[in-house]
Amino acid sequence: MKKLIAWLIAVLMMVILGMTLGLIYVGFASALVYLPLQICALATGKWKWRVASLFPILIMVPVYASTYQGWVRHSNLWPVAMIFASPIAVLLLVALLVARYPGS
C-alpha cells in the first residue's frame, strides 16, 4: 500500500516536473507511465474499481491505433494524439487510484 502511494507520488512529481518543461514532455512522460499505471489499476482493488479503471482504455485504444497508423505511414505527426490524450488518461487513473484509498 505504501509502495503504491509512493509510486503515485513519484508519478505525480514526474508530471509536475514535466509541466515545467513543457506540454510535449508531459505528453511523452505520461505516454510512458500510462501502461504500467493501467496495469496496476486493473490488477489491484475490488471489481467495481477495476471496472471503473477500464474507462481510460476506451479513450486510449483509438488513440494508440491512430498513433500506430501514423507511424506505419511515416507521418511526422504520428505522436500528436498520444501526446495530448495520455495526460488525460493518466490523470483519470491517478484520480481513480486516489479515490480508491481515501484514508491512506
NUKE-811038 format. One record per atom (N, C-alpha, C): residue number from 1; residue in one letter; chain; atom name; x, y, z. Coordinates in pm, whole numbers, plus 50000, padded with zeros to 5 digits. Layout:
REM residues N
{NUM; A; A; CA; {X; Y; Z}};
...
//
This chain:
REM residues 104
{1; M; A; N; {50082; 49881; 50000}};
{1; M; A; CA; {50000; 50000; 50000}};
{1; M; A; C; {50087; 50126; 50000}};
{2; K; A; N; {50189; 50124; 50089}};
{2; K; A; CA; {50277; 50239; 50096}};
{2; K; A; C; {50359; 50254; 49969}};
{3; K; A; N; {50394; 50139; 49909}};
{3; K; A; CA; {50470; 50145; 49783}};
{3; K; A; C; {50385; 50205; 49673}};
{4; L; A; N; {50256; 50171; 49671}};
{4; L; A; CA; {50166; 50226; 49570}};
{4; L; A; C; {50152; 50376; 49586}};
{5; I; A; N; {50136; 50422; 49709}};
{5; I; A; CA; {50125; 50567; 49734}};
{5; I; A; C; {50254; 50637; 49695}};
{6; A; A; N; {50368; 50576; 49732}};
{6; A; A; CA; {50497; 50636; 49695}};
{6; A; A; C; {50513; 50640; 49544}};
{7; W; A; N; {50468; 50535; 49477}};
{7; W; A; CA; {50478; 50532; 49331}};
{7; W; A; C; {50388; 50638; 49268}};
{8; L; A; N; {50269; 50655; 49322}};
{8; L; A; CA; {50179; 50758; 49271}};
{8; L; A; C; {50235; 50898; 49294}};
{9; I; A; N; {50298; 50918; 49407}};
{9; I; A; CA; {50361; 51048; 49433}};
{9; I; A; C; {50474; 51070; 49334}};
{10; A; A; N; {50552; 50965; 49305}};
{10; A; A; CA; {50660; 50977; 49208}};
{10; A; A; C; {50605; 51010; 49069}};
{11; V; A; N; {50496; 50946; 49032}};
{11; V; A; CA; {50433; 50975; 48903}};
{11; V; A; C; {50383; 51119; 48900}};
{12; L; A; N; {50321; 51161; 49009}};
{12; L; A; CA; {50272; 51299; 49016}};
{12; L; A; C; {50387; 51398; 49007}};
{13; M; A; N; {50498; 51369; 49074}};
{13; M; A; CA; {50614; 51456; 49066}};
{13; M; A; C; {50670; 51461; 48924}};
{14; M; A; N; {50669; 51347; 48854}};
{14; M; A; CA; {50713; 51346; 48715}};
{14; M; A; C; {50623; 51434; 48630}};
{15; V; A; N; {50494; 51426; 48653}};
{15; V; A; CA; {50401; 51507; 48575}};
{15; V; A; C; {50422; 51655; 48606}};
{16; I; A; N; {50440; 51690; 48733}};
{16; I; A; CA; {50461; 51830; 48769}};
{16; I; A; C; {50593; 51881; 48711}};
{17; L; A; N; {50698; 51801; 48720}};
{17; L; A; CA; {50826; 51839; 48661}};
{17; L; A; C; {50813; 51855; 48510}};
{18; G; A; N; {50737; 51766; 48447}};
{18; G; A; CA; {50716; 51776; 48303}};
{18; G; A; C; {50641; 51901; 48264}};
{19; M; A; N; {50548; 51946; 48350}};
{19; M; A; CA; {50475; 52068; 48319}};
{19; M; A; C; {50567; 52188; 48312}};
{20; T; A; N; {50671; 52187; 48397}};
{20; T; A; CA; {50765; 52298; 48391}};
{20; T; A; C; {50850; 52292; 48265}};
{21; L; A; N; {50869; 52175; 48212}};
{21; L; A; CA; {50949; 52160; 48091}};
{21; L; A; C; {50867; 52178; 47964}};
{22; G; A; N; {50738; 52169; 47976}};
{22; G; A; CA; {50652; 52190; 47860}};
{22; G; A; C; {50552; 52078; 47840}};
{23; L; A; N; {50451; 52108; 47763}};
{23; L; A; CA; {50342; 52014; 47740}};
{23; L; A; C; {50387; 51889; 47666}};
{24; I; A; N; {50481; 51903; 47576}};
{24; I; A; CA; {50527; 51786; 47499}};
{24; I; A; C; {50595; 51686; 47591}};
{25; Y; A; N; {50676; 51735; 47685}};
{25; Y; A; CA; {50743; 51644; 47777}};
{25; Y; A; C; {50643; 51574; 47868}};
{26; V; A; N; {50540; 51644; 47909}};
{26; V; A; CA; {50435; 51582; 47990}};
{26; V; A; C; {50366; 51473; 47909}};
{27; G; A; N; {50337; 51503; 47783}};
{27; G; A; CA; {50271; 51404; 47698}};
{27; G; A; C; {50353; 51278; 47680}};
{28; F; A; N; {50482; 51294; 47653}};
{28; F; A; CA; {50567; 51177; 47636}};
{28; F; A; C; {50583; 51100; 47767}};
{29; A; A; N; {50600; 51173; 47878}};
{29; A; A; CA; {50615; 51106; 48008}};
{29; A; A; C; {50489; 51030; 48045}};
{30; S; A; N; {50375; 51091; 48024}};
{30; S; A; CA; {50250; 51024; 48060}};
{30; S; A; C; {50221; 50909; 47964}};
{31; A; A; N; {50267; 50919; 47840}};
{31; A; A; CA; {50250; 50805; 47749}};
{31; A; A; C; {50332; 50685; 47797}};
{32; L; A; N; {50448; 50712; 47856}};
{32; L; A; CA; {50530; 50603; 47910}};
{32; L; A; C; {50474; 50550; 48042}};
{33; V; A; N; {50412; 50635; 48121}};
{33; V; A; CA; {50361; 50597; 48253}};
{33; V; A; C; {50223; 50532; 48241}};
{34; Y; A; N; {50151; 50561; 48136}};
{34; Y; A; CA; {50011; 50516; 48126}};
{34; Y; A; C; {49997; 50365; 48135}};
{35; L; A; N; {50072; 50291; 48056}};
{35; L; A; CA; {50052; 50146; 48051}};
{35; L; A; C; {50081; 50078; 48186}};
{36; P; A; N; {50194; 50105; 48254}};
{36; P; A; CA; {50212; 50044; 48386}};
{36; P; A; C; {50106; 50086; 48488}};
{37; L; A; N; {50063; 50211; 48479}};
{37; L; A; CA; {49959; 50259; 48570}};
{37; L; A; C; {49826; 50189; 48542}};
{38; Q; A; N; {49796; 50168; 48415}};
{38; Q; A; CA; {49672; 50097; 48379}};
{38; Q; A; C; {49676; 49954; 48427}};
{39; I; A; N; {49789; 49888; 48413}};
{39; I; A; CA; {49804; 49750; 48461}};
{39; I; A; C; {49789; 49745; 48612}};
{40; C; A; N; {49849; 49841; 48681}};
{40; C; A; CA; {49837; 49848; 48827}};
{40; C; A; C; {49692; 49869; 48869}};
{41; A; A; N; {49622; 49955; 48798}};
{41; A; A; CA; {49482; 49982; 48832}};
{41; A; A; C; {49394; 49861; 48806}};
{42; L; A; N; {49424; 49784; 48702}};
{42; L; A; CA; {49343; 49666; 48672}};
{42; L; A; C; {49378; 49548; 48760}};
{43; A; A; N; {49500; 49543; 48810}};
{43; A; A; CA; {49545; 49428; 48888}};
{43; A; A; C; {49510; 49439; 49036}};
{44; T; A; N; {49479; 49558; 49083}};
{44; T; A; CA; {49453; 49575; 49226}};
{44; T; A; C; {49310; 49625; 49248}};
{45; G; A; N; {49262; 49603; 49367}};
{45; G; A; CA; {49131; 49656; 49404}};
{45; G; A; C; {49017; 49560; 49379}};
{46; K; A; N; {48900; 49605; 49417}};
{46; K; A; CA; {48780; 49525; 49401}};
{46; K; A; C; {48727; 49542; 49259}};
{47; W; A; N; {48627; 49462; 49225}};
{47; W; A; CA; {48580; 49457; 49087}};
{47; W; A; C; {48522; 49589; 49040}};
{48; K; A; N; {48456; 49666; 49129}};
{48; K; A; CA; {48396; 49793; 49085}};
{48; K; A; C; {48504; 49894; 49048}};
{49; W; A; N; {48620; 49890; 49118}};
{49; W; A; CA; {48730; 49979; 49082}};
{49; W; A; C; {48799; 49933; 48955}};
{50; R; A; N; {48802; 49803; 48934}};
{50; R; A; CA; {48859; 49750; 48810}};
{50; R; A; C; {48773; 49790; 48691}};
{51; V; A; N; {48642; 49783; 48708}};
{51; V; A; CA; {48552; 49826; 48600}};
{51; V; A; C; {48567; 49975; 48574}};
{52; A; A; N; {48578; 50053; 48681}};
{52; A; A; CA; {48596; 50198; 48665}};
{52; A; A; C; {48728; 50230; 48597}};
{53; S; A; N; {48831; 50150; 48622}};
{53; S; A; CA; {48961; 50177; 48559}};
{53; S; A; C; {48966; 50133; 48414}};
{54; L; A; N; {48861; 50073; 48363}};
{54; L; A; CA; {48854; 50040; 48220}};
{54; L; A; C; {48818; 50162; 48135}};
{55; F; A; N; {48764; 50267; 48197}};
{55; F; A; CA; {48723; 50384; 48121}};
{55; F; A; C; {48837; 50449; 48041}};
{56; P; A; N; {48956; 50468; 48099}};
{56; P; A; CA; {49064; 50526; 48018}};
{56; P; A; C; {49105; 50440; 47898}};
{57; I; A; N; {49081; 50310; 47907}};
{57; I; A; CA; {49112; 50223; 47793}};
{57; I; A; C; {49025; 50261; 47674}};
{58; L; A; N; {48900; 50299; 47701}};
{58; L; A; CA; {48811; 50340; 47592}};
{58; L; A; C; {48865; 50464; 47519}};
{59; I; A; N; {48938; 50547; 47592}};
{59; I; A; CA; {48999; 50665; 47531}};
{59; I; A; C; {49126; 50628; 47457}};
{60; M; A; N; {49208; 50542; 47517}};
{60; M; A; CA; {49343; 50521; 47466}};
{60; M; A; C; {49354; 50420; 47353}};
{61; V; A; N; {49264; 50324; 47343}};
{61; V; A; CA; {49273; 50227; 47234}};
{61; V; A; C; {49263; 50295; 47097}};
{62; P; A; N; {49164; 50381; 47072}};
{62; P; A; CA; {49162; 50450; 46943}};
{62; P; A; C; {49283; 50542; 46923}};
{63; V; A; N; {49331; 50602; 47031}};
{63; V; A; CA; {49448; 50690; 47021}};
{63; V; A; C; {49570; 50610; 46980}};
{64; Y; A; N; {49593; 50496; 47044}};
{64; Y; A; CA; {49709; 50415; 47008}};
{64; Y; A; C; {49694; 50355; 46868}};
{65; A; A; N; {49572; 50323; 46827}};
{65; A; A; CA; {49551; 50274; 46691}};
{65; A; A; C; {49585; 50383; 46589}};
{66; S; A; N; {49541; 50503; 46615}};
{66; S; A; CA; {49572; 50616; 46527}};
{66; S; A; C; {49721; 50646; 46525}};
{67; T; A; N; {49784; 50639; 46642}};
{67; T; A; CA; {49928; 50663; 46653}};
{67; T; A; C; {50005; 50558; 46574}};
{68; Y; A; N; {49964; 50433; 46586}};
{68; Y; A; CA; {50031; 50325; 46512}};
{68; Y; A; C; {50015; 50343; 46361}};
{69; Q; A; N; {49894; 50379; 46317}};
{69; Q; A; CA; {49873; 50402; 46174}};
{69; Q; A; C; {49961; 50515; 46122}};
{70; G; A; N; {49972; 50621; 46197}};
{70; G; A; CA; {50058; 50731; 46156}};
{70; G; A; C; {50204; 50692; 46151}};
{71; W; A; N; {50247; 50610; 46246}};
{71; W; A; CA; {50385; 50564; 46250}};
{71; W; A; C; {50416; 50474; 46131}};
{72; V; A; N; {50322; 50383; 46100}};
{72; V; A; CA; {50341; 50292; 45986}};
{72; V; A; C; {50347; 50370; 45855}};
{73; R; A; N; {50268; 50476; 45844}};
{73; R; A; CA; {50265; 50557; 45721}};
{73; R; A; C; {50376; 50663; 45717}};
{74; H; A; N; {50464; 50663; 45817}};
{74; H; A; CA; {50576; 50756; 45825}};
{74; H; A; C; {50531; 50901; 45830}};
{75; S; A; N; {50421; 50926; 45898}};
{75; S; A; CA; {50373; 51062; 45916}};
{75; S; A; C; {50456; 51129; 46024}};
{76; N; A; N; {50487; 51256; 46004}};
{76; N; A; CA; {50566; 51326; 46105}};
{76; N; A; C; {50480; 51371; 46223}};
{77; L; A; N; {50350; 51355; 46217}};
{77; L; A; CA; {50260; 51394; 46326}};
{77; L; A; C; {50205; 51273; 46402}};
{78; W; A; N; {50268; 51157; 46386}};
{78; W; A; CA; {50212; 51037; 46445}};
{78; W; A; C; {50196; 51042; 46597}};
{79; P; A; N; {50282; 51109; 46675}};
{79; P; A; CA; {50261; 51103; 46820}};
{79; P; A; C; {50168; 51210; 46877}};
{80; V; A; N; {50113; 51297; 46794}};
{80; V; A; CA; {50038; 51411; 46845}};
{80; V; A; C; {49916; 51368; 46927}};
{81; A; A; N; {49838; 51275; 46878}};
{81; A; A; CA; {49720; 51231; 46952}};
{81; A; A; C; {49759; 51168; 47085}};
{82; M; A; N; {49867; 51091; 47084}};
{82; M; A; CA; {49914; 51027; 47206}};
{82; M; A; C; {49964; 51131; 47307}};
{83; I; A; N; {50032; 51233; 47259}};
{83; I; A; CA; {50086; 51338; 47347}};
{83; I; A; C; {49973; 51413; 47418}};
{84; F; A; N; {49864; 51437; 47348}};
{84; F; A; CA; {49755; 51513; 47408}};
{84; F; A; C; {49657; 51428; 47487}};
{85; A; A; N; {49642; 51300; 47453}};
{85; A; A; CA; {49544; 51215; 47522}};
{85; A; A; C; {49602; 51144; 47644}};
{86; S; A; N; {49730; 51115; 47643}};
{86; S; A; CA; {49790; 51041; 47754}};
{86; S; A; C; {49781; 51113; 47888}};
{87; P; A; N; {49807; 51244; 47896}};
{87; P; A; CA; {49793; 51308; 48028}};
{87; P; A; C; {49652; 51300; 48084}};
{88; I; A; N; {49552; 51305; 47998}};
{88; I; A; CA; {49413; 51295; 48045}};
{88; I; A; C; {49387; 51156; 48102}};
{89; A; A; N; {49434; 51053; 48032}};
{89; A; A; CA; {49414; 50917; 48080}};
{89; A; A; C; {49490; 50892; 48209}};
{90; V; A; N; {49612; 50945; 48220}};
{90; V; A; CA; {49690; 50928; 48343}};
{90; V; A; C; {49623; 51000; 48460}};
{91; L; A; N; {49572; 51119; 48436}};
{91; L; A; CA; {49502; 51191; 48544}};
{91; L; A; C; {49377; 51117; 48588}};
{92; L; A; N; {49305; 51058; 48494}};
{92; L; A; CA; {49187; 50978; 48530}};
{92; L; A; C; {49227; 50859; 48617}};
{93; L; A; N; {49334; 50790; 48577}};
{93; L; A; CA; {49378; 50674; 48654}};
{93; L; A; C; {49429; 50713; 48792}};
{94; V; A; N; {49505; 50821; 48799}};
{94; V; A; CA; {49554; 50866; 48930}};
{94; V; A; C; {49436; 50905; 49019}};
{95; A; A; N; {49337; 50973; 48963}};
{95; A; A; CA; {49219; 51010; 49041}};
{95; A; A; C; {49145; 50886; 49091}};
{96; L; A; N; {49133; 50785; 49006}};
{96; L; A; CA; {49068; 50660; 49049}};
{96; L; A; C; {49149; 50591; 49158}};
{97; L; A; N; {49281; 50588; 49144}};
{97; L; A; CA; {49363; 50524; 49245}};
{97; L; A; C; {49361; 50600; 49377}};
{98; V; A; N; {49357; 50731; 49371}};
{98; V; A; CA; {49349; 50811; 49494}};
{98; V; A; C; {49211; 50794; 49560}};
{99; A; A; N; {49107; 50792; 49480}};
{99; A; A; CA; {48971; 50773; 49533}};
{99; A; A; C; {48952; 50633; 49591}};
{100; R; A; N; {49027; 50538; 49540}};
{100; R; A; CA; {49015; 50401; 49589}};
{100; R; A; C; {49066; 50390; 49733}};
{101; Y; A; N; {49170; 50465; 49767}};
{101; Y; A; CA; {49229; 50460; 49901}};
{101; Y; A; C; {49220; 50598; 49967}};
{102; P; A; N; {49099; 50641; 50006}};
{102; P; A; CA; {49084; 50778; 50057}};
{102; P; A; C; {49146; 50800; 50195}};
{103; G; A; N; {49154; 50699; 50279}};
{103; G; A; CA; {49205; 50719; 50415}};
{103; G; A; C; {49353; 50700; 50430}};
{104; S; A; N; {49421; 50664; 50325}};
{104; S; A; CA; {49564; 50633; 50337}};
{104; S; A; C; {49648; 50755; 50320}};
//
